[in-house]
Amino acid sequence: MHKSVFSEYFLLCATIISCAMICSAALMILISTEFYKNEKKESIINATNEVIATTKLSIASNGSVDTAFLKNVYLNIADTSGIDFTLTDANGGALVCSEAPPCSHAERNIGEELLNGITEDGFYDVSTLDHFYDEAYFNLAYRLNENGTVCYLFAREPIDSLRNYLSKLVFAIIIVMLVILAVVFFALYAATRRLIAPIRDMTLAAKRFGEGDFSHKLYAPDENELGFLANSMNEMASSLEAIEENRKSFISNVSHELRTPMTTIGGFVDGVLDGTIPPEKHRHYLSIVSQEIDRLARLVRSMLNISKYEAGEMELSTENFDLMPIVVRTVLLFEKRIDAKHVEIRGIDRGRFMLDADPDLTQQVIYNLVENAVKFVNEGGYIAFEFSEGENGMNKVSIKNSGEGLKANEISKVFDRFYKADASRGIDKTGVGLGLSIVRSIIKLHEGTILVRSEPNEYVEFEFTMKAGARKASEN
């Protein structure tokens, strides 16, 4: 049978509370019973002291037990106190008794063993006095020795008063417990529902999250564990929603990037095969097909590299090396395009700049950033390099180019896969929009940072950090 968290928690709390109240009630009854017994003992002792004084005075005055006189005294005190008194001789035989006839002491004496246990200091017990009586009483007994006359005085009171007291006490406790339990259970029910409500909302939200609906947000005003969990689930939903949007965008972008060159390739190849394209133009269109195939290859290779970086499968082969030769070689690779735009190169005429990194991956970072700068630098503009050493053990490299720059809303997106700024779409027709994403992955793999700055119609600057390399002793 299915049990909800609500029912299990409610039953557990109700059981604990009920057991606690039952134990408290039992303890209260026990304490009250002992208190009642002590009170009853005090009342019997007070009444018996009066009888003892009168009995001793009578024996001292008459030299013996005046049964008639003491009978009247015992009856009067018994009427007012509800306590019966019996005076026996040294052998336990009854001399005077306040009981209504027939007296229970007339036919037999109190046992010698019991008499031996009674002293002048008194004997108190709640019992049948070794079955002398058919039922239990509050019993008090004293040994009297007055002018050589030894006798025993017994006082007893029925325990019906204790039974009545206990029945009233138990009834009152039951009524109070039922009222308290009703109030407590109502409050517990309301509190449990309030406590379980966020869990039910989380269960519903988790189900929606599993179905791909991340719009449901949890409300948790309390600053406790459930509140923290609800906030964590809201953050998780936002992250999952962003991941889902990225996934959809990624699939859409990949599909677009693959479809465009494949459509071009298919159209030109079909044109060559069906004779639509004349033979003298085959070479021209086949060269376009080759370029599109290269573009597809770069796209697939870049996607594989990004997957390796993010999956942690790319292993670094770090070493201490000088970055400047890599920068110079990379710039020379773009010499023709740089000259065609009449671009000024600044900041590469400096000494050694040591890094502790993977040279091949660092070369890819420099290549992608320089390629990006060459693409978007304006005619007659500049590309400036800046190198800073030893800030918190990290060296800083900056590559800045003049040009149109980036808009404020584009800066946060330049490292996204397949993203192309509006201004770049007409300029960068061969790129696949993965270069800067690869750069960020490589920098992150080296535990460095990368950021972009831009002023519209002025410049774009990419700045990254990598661990500083050690210089040779001769260079210090």
FIKEBA-751611 format. One record per residue (C-alpha): x, y, z; residue number from 1. Coordinates in steps of 0.02 Angstrom, whole numbers, plus 32768, in hexadecimal, padded with zeros to 4 digits. Example, Ala and Ser with C-alpha at 12.3 -4.5 7.8 and 13.67 -1.06 7.14 Angstrom:
2
[[8267; 7F1F; 8186]; 1]
[[82AC; 7FCB; 8165]; 2]
This chain:
476
[[8000; 8000; 8000]; 1]
[[8045; 80AA; 7FCD]; 2]
[[8069; 8121; 805D]; 3]
[[8085; 81D9; 8040]; 4]
[[8109; 823D; 809A]; 5]
[[807C; 82A1; 80E8]; 6]
[[8028; 8208; 8135]; 7]
[[80CC; 81BD; 8171]; 8]
[[8107; 8260; 81BF]; 9]
[[805D; 8283; 820D]; 10]
[[804D; 81D3; 8254]; 11]
[[80FF; 81D8; 8298]; 12]
[[80E4; 827F; 82EE]; 13]
[[8038; 824C; 832D]; 14]
[[807E; 81AA; 8374]; 15]
[[810D; 8203; 83CB]; 16]
[[8099; 8287; 8414]; 17]
[[801A; 8204; 844C]; 18]
[[80A0; 8199; 849F]; 19]
[[80E8; 8232; 84F4]; 20]
[[803E; 8266; 8537]; 21]
[[8014; 81B5; 8571]; 22]
[[80BB; 81AA; 85CD]; 23]
[[809C; 8256; 8619]; 24]
[[7FED; 8222; 864E]; 25]
[[802F; 8181; 869C]; 26]
[[80B5; 81E2; 86FA]; 27]
[[8033; 8261; 8733]; 28]
[[7FC1; 81D6; 8774]; 29]
[[8052; 8183; 87CF]; 30]
[[8088; 8226; 8821]; 31]
[[7FD5; 8254; 884D]; 32]
[[7FB7; 81A7; 8897]; 33]
[[8051; 81B5; 8905]; 34]
[[801E; 8264; 8938]; 35]
[[7F70; 8228; 8965]; 36]
[[7FB5; 8197; 89CA]; 37]
[[8027; 820C; 8A2B]; 38]
[[7F98; 8284; 8A4B]; 39]
[[7F2B; 81F3; 8A84]; 40]
[[7FB7; 81B5; 8AF6]; 41]
[[7FC5; 8260; 8B47]; 42]
[[7F09; 826A; 8B65]; 43]
[[7F05; 81BB; 8BB2]; 44]
[[7F9B; 81E4; 8C20]; 45]
[[7F49; 8285; 8C5E]; 46]
[[7EA7; 822B; 8C89]; 47]
[[7F04; 8199; 8CD9]; 48]
[[7F6E; 820B; 8D47]; 49]
[[7ECF; 824A; 8D98]; 50]
[[7E95; 8198; 8DB8]; 51]
[[7F40; 8166; 8DFE]; 52]
[[7F40; 81F7; 8E76]; 53]
[[7E90; 81CF; 8EB5]; 54]
[[7EB8; 8114; 8EC4]; 55]
[[7F58; 8131; 8F26]; 56]
[[7F00; 81AC; 8F99]; 57]
[[7E73; 8131; 8FB8]; 58]
[[7EEA; 80A2; 8FE0]; 59]
[[7F52; 8111; 9052]; 60]
[[7EB6; 814D; 90AF]; 61]
[[7E61; 80A4; 90C3]; 62]
[[7EF9; 8032; 90C8]; 63]
[[7EA8; 7FCC; 903F]; 64]
[[7E48; 7FDC; 8F9C]; 65]
[[7D9E; 802F; 8FB4]; 66]
[[7D47; 7FDE; 8F1F]; 67]
[[7CA2; 8038; 8F31]; 68]
[[7CF1; 80E4; 8F38]; 69]
[[7D6A; 80C3; 8EAC]; 70]
[[7CDE; 8078; 8E43]; 71]
[[7C82; 811D; 8E46]; 72]
[[7D22; 817E; 8E21]; 73]
[[7D4E; 810E; 8D8E]; 74]
[[7C9E; 8119; 8D46]; 75]
[[7C9A; 81D7; 8D51]; 76]
[[7D44; 81EC; 8CFC]; 77]
[[7D17; 8168; 8C7A]; 78]
[[7C76; 81C5; 8C4F]; 79]
[[7CD3; 8268; 8C30]; 80]
[[7D6F; 8224; 8BDA]; 81]
[[7D2C; 818A; 8B7F]; 82]
[[7DB9; 8124; 8BCE]; 83]
[[7D96; 8085; 8C34]; 84]
[[7DFE; 8061; 8CCF]; 85]
[[7E1F; 7FBA; 8D27]; 86]
[[7E79; 7F9F; 8DCB]; 87]
[[7EBC; 7EEF; 8DEB]; 88]
[[7F13; 7E9E; 8E7C]; 89]
[[7FC6; 7E5F; 8E74]; 90]
[[7F8B; 7DBF; 8E1D]; 91]
[[7F2A; 7E18; 8D93]; 92]
[[7E7E; 7DFF; 8DDC]; 93]
[[7E04; 7E8E; 8DC4]; 94]
[[7DDB; 7EF8; 8E5E]; 95]
[[7D89; 7F90; 8E10]; 96]
[[7D4F; 7FA8; 8D5A]; 97]
[[7CF1; 8033; 8D01]; 98]
[[7CB2; 7FBF; 8C78]; 99]
[[7BF9; 7FA3; 8C6A]; 100]
[[7BC7; 7EF5; 8CA7]; 101]
[[7BF6; 7E6F; 8C7F]; 102]
[[7CAC; 7EA4; 8C9C]; 103]
[[7D2C; 7E51; 8C2A]; 104]
[[7D9E; 7E39; 8CC2]; 105]
[[7D21; 7DD8; 8D2C]; 106]
[[7D41; 7D2C; 8CE3]; 107]
[[7E00; 7D2E; 8CD4]; 108]
[[7E99; 7D84; 8D15]; 109]
[[7F18; 7DE6; 8CB1]; 110]
[[7FAD; 7D78; 8C8B]; 111]
[[8043; 7D78; 8CFF]; 112]
[[80BD; 7D92; 8C6E]; 113]
[[8066; 7E33; 8C3F]; 114]
[[8062; 7E6D; 8CF4]; 115]
[[811D; 7E53; 8D03]; 116]
[[8139; 7ECC; 8C74]; 117]
[[80DA; 7F59; 8CCA]; 118]
[[813C; 7FD3; 8D37]; 119]
[[8115; 806C; 8D9E]; 120]
[[8150; 80D6; 8D0A]; 121]
[[80C4; 8092; 8CA1]; 122]
[[80A5; 8021; 8C0B]; 123]
[[8054; 805C; 8B68]; 124]
[[8020; 7FF2; 8AD4]; 125]
[[7F9E; 7FEC; 8A4B]; 126]
[[7F6F; 7F35; 8A48]; 127]
[[7EFD; 7EAE; 8A90]; 128]
[[7F73; 7E97; 8B26]; 129]
[[7FA9; 7DE9; 8AF0]; 130]
[[7EF7; 7DC2; 8AB7]; 131]
[[7EAB; 7DEA; 8B5E]; 132]
[[7E30; 7E56; 8AFE]; 133]
[[7DD8; 7E20; 8A5F]; 134]
[[7E0D; 7EC0; 8A08]; 135]
[[7E99; 7F3E; 8A15]; 136]
[[7E93; 7FD5; 8A89]; 137]
[[7EFE; 8068; 8AB9]; 138]
[[7F44; 801B; 8B59]; 139]
[[7F9D; 8070; 8BEB]; 140]
[[7FCE; 8014; 8C8C]; 141]
[[8028; 8040; 8D2D]; 142]
[[8066; 7FD9; 8DC1]; 143]
[[802E; 8028; 8E66]; 144]
[[8081; 8003; 8F0E]; 145]
[[8030; 8068; 8F99]; 146]
[[8051; 803A; 9051]; 147]
[[8080; 7F88; 901D]; 148]
[[7FE5; 7F72; 8FB5]; 149]
[[8017; 7F3F; 8F03]; 150]
[[7F98; 7F54; 8E7A]; 151]
[[7F91; 7F7B; 8DBE]; 152]
[[7F2C; 8004; 8D6B]; 153]
[[7EF8; 7FEB; 8CB5]; 154]
[[7EB1; 8073; 8C44]; 155]
[[7E6F; 804F; 8B97]; 156]
[[7E15; 80AA; 8B0B]; 157]
[[7DCC; 805A; 8A6E]; 158]
[[7E2A; 8079; 89CC]; 159]
[[7D88; 80A2; 8972]; 160]
[[7DB9; 8158; 8982]; 161]
[[7E5A; 8133; 8921]; 162]
[[7DF9; 80D8; 889B]; 163]
[[7D80; 8169; 888C]; 164]
[[7E10; 81E4; 8888]; 165]
[[7E69; 8182; 8801]; 166]
[[7DCD; 816C; 8797]; 167]
[[7DAB; 8227; 879D]; 168]
[[7E62; 824D; 877A]; 169]
[[7E6A; 81D5; 86E6]; 170]
[[7DC7; 8219; 86A0]; 171]
[[7E06; 82CC; 86AF]; 172]
[[7EAE; 829E; 8660]; 173]
[[7E56; 8244; 85CF]; 174]
[[7DE7; 82DC; 85AD]; 175]
[[7E7C; 8352; 85B3]; 176]
[[7EE5; 82DF; 8546]; 177]
[[7E5B; 82CF; 84C4]; 178]
[[7E48; 838D; 84BB]; 179]
[[7F04; 83A6; 84B1]; 180]
[[7F1A; 831C; 8430]; 181]
[[7E8E; 8364; 83C7]; 182]
[[7EE0; 8410; 83C8]; 183]
[[7F8E; 83C8; 83AE]; 184]
[[7F58; 8354; 8321]; 185]
[[7EFE; 83E3; 82CA]; 186]
[[7F99; 8451; 82D8]; 187]
[[8008; 83BE; 82A4]; 188]
[[7F99; 839B; 820E]; 189]
[[7FA1; 8451; 81D7]; 190]
[[805D; 845C; 81F7]; 191]
[[807D; 83B8; 819B]; 192]
[[8019; 83F0; 8104]; 193]
[[8078; 8494; 8104]; 194]
[[811C; 8435; 8112]; 195]
[[80F1; 83B7; 808A]; 196]
[[80A9; 8438; 8011]; 197]
[[8155; 846F; 7FD2]; 198]
[[8187; 83B9; 7FBA]; 199]
[[80EB; 839A; 7F52]; 200]
[[8113; 8435; 7EEB]; 201]
[[81C5; 83F5; 7ED4]; 202]
[[8184; 834C; 7E9C]; 203]
[[8111; 839E; 7E1D]; 204]
[[819E; 8412; 7DE5]; 205]
[[8218; 8380; 7DD3]; 206]
[[8197; 8325; 7D68]; 207]
[[8183; 83BE; 7CFA]; 208]
[[823F; 83D1; 7CEE]; 209]
[[8249; 831C; 7CB5]; 210]
[[81CA; 8343; 7C2D]; 211]
[[8230; 83D8; 7BF3]; 212]
[[81C3; 8461; 7C40]; 213]
[[8234; 84D4; 7CA4]; 214]
[[81B9; 8564; 7CB6]; 215]
[[8178; 852C; 7D61]; 216]
[[81CF; 8587; 7DEF]; 217]
[[81C9; 8556; 7EA5]; 218]
[[8199; 85D2; 7F2C]; 219]
[[81F5; 85B7; 7FD1]; 220]
[[81EF; 864D; 8046]; 221]
[[8237; 85EF; 80DC]; 222]
[[82F3; 85F5; 80F4]; 223]
[[8306; 853E; 8121]; 224]
[[833E; 849D; 80CC]; 225]
[[829F; 8495; 8062]; 226]
[[82B5; 854A; 8030]; 227]
[[836A; 852B; 7FFD]; 228]
[[8334; 848F; 7F9E]; 229]
[[82AB; 84EF; 7F43]; 230]
[[8326; 8578; 7F13]; 231]
[[83A2; 84F5; 7ED9]; 232]
[[831B; 84A3; 7E6E]; 233]
[[82EE; 854D; 7E24]; 234]
[[83A5; 8569; 7DF9]; 235]
[[83AE; 84B9; 7DB2]; 236]
[[8313; 84DB; 7D48]; 237]
[[835F; 857C; 7D07]; 238]
[[8401; 8520; 7CDD]; 239]
[[83A3; 8492; 7C89]; 240]
[[833A; 850E; 7C29]; 241]
[[83D7; 8567; 7BEE]; 242]
[[8427; 84C0; 7BC0]; 243]
[[838B; 848D; 7B62]; 244]
[[8389; 8532; 7B04]; 245]
[[8441; 851D; 7ADE]; 246]
[[8420; 846C; 7AA1]; 247]
[[8394; 84A4; 7A30]; 248]
[[83FD; 8535; 79F2]; 249]
[[8492; 84C3; 79D9]; 250]
[[842E; 8446; 7974]; 251]
[[83E1; 84D1; 790E]; 252]
[[8489; 8522; 78EF]; 253]
[[84DF; 847E; 78C4]; 254]
[[8452; 8452; 784F]; 255]
[[8460; 84FC; 77FB]; 256]
[[851E; 84F7; 77F1]; 257]
[[851C; 8448; 77A7]; 258]
[[848A; 8467; 7733]; 259]
[[84D3; 8502; 76DF]; 260]
[[8576; 84B5; 769E]; 261]
[[8523; 840E; 767A]; 262]
[[849D; 8466; 7612]; 263]
[[8525; 84C4; 75B5]; 264]
[[858A; 8425; 7598]; 265]
[[84F1; 83C2; 7561]; 266]
[[84B5; 844A; 74EB]; 267]
[[855D; 8460; 7495]; 268]
[[857F; 83A5; 7489]; 269]
[[84D2; 8387; 743F]; 270]
[[84F0; 8418; 73C7]; 271]
[[8593; 83C8; 738C]; 272]
[[8543; 831B; 737C]; 273]
[[84A7; 8351; 731D]; 274]
[[8503; 83C9; 72AA]; 275]
[[84B2; 8467; 72EE]; 276]
[[8561; 84AB; 7311]; 277]
[[85C8; 84B0; 7270]; 278]
[[8670; 8452; 7270]; 279]
[[86D7; 84F0; 7267]; 280]
[[8692; 8525; 7312]; 281]
[[86A6; 847C; 7367]; 282]
[[874D; 84AD; 73B5]; 283]
[[8706; 854E; 73FD]; 284]
[[8671; 84FA; 744E]; 285]
[[86D5; 8464; 7488]; 286]
[[874B; 84DC; 74E2]; 287]
[[86B2; 8524; 753B]; 288]
[[867E; 8472; 7568]; 289]
[[872D; 8453; 75AE]; 290]
[[8723; 84F1; 7618]; 291]
[[867A; 84BB; 765D]; 292]
[[86C0; 840E; 7685]; 293]
[[8750; 8462; 76E2]; 294]
[[86D0; 84C9; 7740]; 295]
[[8671; 842B; 7770]; 296]
[[8713; 83DB; 77A9]; 297]
[[873E; 8472; 7814]; 298]
[[8690; 8471; 785F]; 299]
[[8698; 83B9; 788D]; 300]
[[874B; 83C9; 78CE]; 301]
[[871E; 8461; 7938]; 302]
[[8685; 840C; 797F]; 303]
[[86EC; 8373; 79AE]; 304]
[[8770; 83E0; 7A00]; 305]
[[86ED; 843D; 7A67]; 306]
[[86A0; 8398; 7A9D]; 307]
[[874B; 835A; 7AD5]; 308]
[[876E; 83FA; 7B35]; 309]
[[86C8; 83F9; 7B90]; 310]
[[86CF; 833E; 7BB4]; 311]
[[877D; 834F; 7BFF]; 312]
[[87C6; 82D5; 7B81]; 313]
[[8846; 8350; 7B41]; 314]
[[88E9; 8338; 7B9E]; 315]
[[895F; 83CA; 7BB5]; 316]
[[8A16; 83B7; 7B8B]; 317]
[[8A58; 8450; 7BE4]; 318]
[[8B09; 8492; 7BDA]; 319]
[[8B68; 8532; 7BF7]; 320]
[[8B74; 8590; 7B51]; 321]
[[8B84; 863B; 7B03]; 322]
[[8ADF; 8679; 7AB8]; 323]
[[8B2B; 86FF; 7A46]; 324]
[[8B66; 868B; 79B8]; 325]
[[8AB6; 8640; 79AF]; 326]
[[8A69; 86EE; 79A5]; 327]
[[8AE1; 8726; 791C]; 328]
[[8AC7; 8686; 78B4]; 329]
[[8A0A; 8696; 78C4]; 330]
[[8A0C; 874B; 788B]; 331]
[[8A77; 871A; 77F5]; 332]
[[89F5; 8699; 77C3]; 333]
[[897C; 8729; 77A5]; 334]
[[89FF; 879D; 7756]; 335]
[[89A8; 87A2; 76AC]; 336]
[[88FF; 87D3; 76F5]; 337]
[[894F; 884E; 776D]; 338]
[[89AB; 88A5; 76DF]; 339]
[[890E; 88A7; 7674]; 340]
[[88B3; 890A; 76FD]; 341]
[[894C; 8976; 7723]; 342]
[[8940; 8943; 77DA]; 343]
[[89C2; 897E; 7859]; 344]
[[8A03; 88F8; 78D1]; 345]
[[8A36; 8937; 797D]; 346]
[[8A89; 88EC; 7A17]; 347]
[[8AE2; 8850; 79D4]; 348]
[[8B90; 889E; 79D6]; 349]
[[8BB6; 886E; 7A8A]; 350]
[[8C23; 87EF; 7AE3]; 351]
[[8BF8; 8745; 7B27]; 352]
[[8B4E; 8726; 7B75]; 353]
[[8B4B; 8680; 7BD3]; 354]
[[8AB2; 8614; 7BF0]; 355]
[[8A99; 856C; 7C47]; 356]
[[8A16; 8520; 7BD5]; 357]
[[89F7; 84A9; 7B44]; 358]
[[8A51; 84F8; 7AAD]; 359]
[[89E0; 84AA; 7A29]; 360]
[[893E; 84DE; 7A7D]; 361]
[[8984; 858A; 7AA3]; 362]
[[89B1; 859C; 79EA]; 363]
[[88FB; 8572; 79C0]; 364]
[[88BF; 85FB; 7A37]; 365]
[[8934; 867B; 79E7]; 366]
[[8904; 8642; 7938]; 367]
[[8849; 8651; 7957]; 368]
[[8857; 86FC; 79AB]; 369]
[[88CB; 8740; 7923]; 370]
[[885C; 86F9; 789B]; 371]
[[87C6; 874D; 78ED]; 372]
[[8824; 87F2; 78F9]; 373]
[[885D; 87EA; 7841]; 374]
[[87AA; 87C6; 7807]; 375]
[[875C; 885B; 785E]; 376]
[[87E5; 88DE; 7862]; 377]
[[87B7; 8975; 77FA]; 378]
[[8814; 89AD; 775D]; 379]
[[88B2; 8A09; 7794]; 380]
[[8894; 89DA; 784A]; 381]
[[8902; 8985; 78C9]; 382]
[[8918; 88E2; 792A]; 383]
[[896F; 88FF; 79D2]; 384]
[[89BD; 887C; 7A43]; 385]
[[89DE; 889B; 7AFC]; 386]
[[8A39; 8827; 7B75]; 387]
[[8A3B; 8838; 7C34]; 388]
[[8AA2; 87C9; 7CA6]; 389]
[[8A8E; 8780; 7D52]; 390]
[[89E6; 87B5; 7D9A]; 391]
[[89BB; 8733; 7E1E]; 392]
[[8A22; 86B3; 7DC0]; 393]
[[89C0; 86CF; 7D20]; 394]
[[89FE; 8726; 7C82]; 395]
[[8984; 8790; 7C1E]; 396]
[[8975; 879C; 7B60]; 397]
[[8909; 881C; 7B06]; 398]
[[88DE; 8821; 7A4B]; 399]
[[8884; 88BE; 7A14]; 400]
[[8849; 88F4; 7968]; 401]
[[87F8; 8992; 7929]; 402]
[[8754; 8988; 78CC]; 403]
[[8699; 8989; 78E5]; 404]
[[86A3; 8933; 798E]; 405]
[[8615; 88D9; 79E6]; 406]
[[856F; 8916; 7A26]; 407]
[[854C; 8909; 7AE1]; 408]
[[84D1; 887A; 7AC8]; 409]
[[854F; 8819; 7A5F]; 410]
[[85E1; 8815; 7ADA]; 411]
[[8592; 878E; 7B4A]; 412]
[[8571; 871E; 7AB2]; 413]
[[8615; 8721; 7A52]; 414]
[[8652; 8680; 7AA4]; 415]
[[85B1; 8620; 7A7E]; 416]
[[85B9; 8598; 79FD]; 417]
[[8589; 85CC; 794C]; 418]
[[8568; 867E; 7984]; 419]
[[8591; 8705; 7906]; 420]
[[857B; 87BD; 7927]; 421]
[[850C; 881B; 78AE]; 422]
[[85A0; 8878; 7863]; 423]
[[8602; 87D9; 7848]; 424]
[[8581; 877C; 77E2]; 425]
[[85AA; 87DB; 7743]; 426]
[[8666; 87D7; 7764]; 427]
[[8683; 8726; 77A5]; 428]
[[8634; 86B5; 7723]; 429]
[[86A7; 861E; 773C]; 430]
[[86AB; 8617; 77FA]; 431]
[[863F; 859E; 785D]; 432]
[[8632; 8604; 78FE]; 433]
[[8695; 858B; 796B]; 434]
[[873F; 85DF; 7975]; 435]
[[8721; 8649; 7A0F]; 436]
[[86C4; 85BB; 7A65]; 437]
[[875F; 854D; 7A4B]; 438]
[[87CD; 85D9; 7A8F]; 439]
[[8765; 85E5; 7B2D]; 440]
[[876B; 8528; 7B46]; 441]
[[8829; 8524; 7B34]; 442]
[[8840; 85B6; 7BAD]; 443]
[[87CD; 8564; 7C2B]; 444]
[[882E; 84C1; 7C18]; 445]
[[88CB; 8523; 7C49]; 446]
[[886F; 856B; 7CE1]; 447]
[[887C; 8618; 7C96]; 448]
[[87FD; 869F; 7C6E]; 449]
[[87C7; 86FA; 7BD1]; 450]
[[875F; 8797; 7BBA]; 451]
[[872F; 880C; 7B2F]; 452]
[[8724; 88CB; 7B2B]; 453]
[[86DE; 8935; 7AA1]; 454]
[[86B2; 89E6; 7A71]; 455]
[[8639; 89F0; 79DC]; 456]
[[868D; 8A37; 7940]; 457]
[[8736; 8A39; 799A]; 458]
[[877F; 8991; 79CE]; 459]
[[876A; 88DF; 7A0F]; 460]
[[87E5; 8898; 7A8E]; 461]
[[87F9; 87E4; 7AC9]; 462]
[[885F; 87C9; 7B67]; 463]
[[888F; 8720; 7BB0]; 464]
[[88FF; 86DF; 7C3B]; 465]
[[896D; 8644; 7C4A]; 466]
[[89EA; 8609; 7CCB]; 467]
[[8A8E; 8667; 7CC5]; 468]
[[8B27; 8606; 7C8E]; 469]
[[8BD2; 860E; 7CE0]; 470]
[[8C5D; 8673; 7C91]; 471]
[[8D0D; 8630; 7C86]; 472]
[[8D85; 866C; 7D0D]; 473]
[[8DEA; 86CB; 7C8B]; 474]
[[8D51; 8734; 7C5C]; 475]
[[8D28; 876D; 7D0E]; 476]
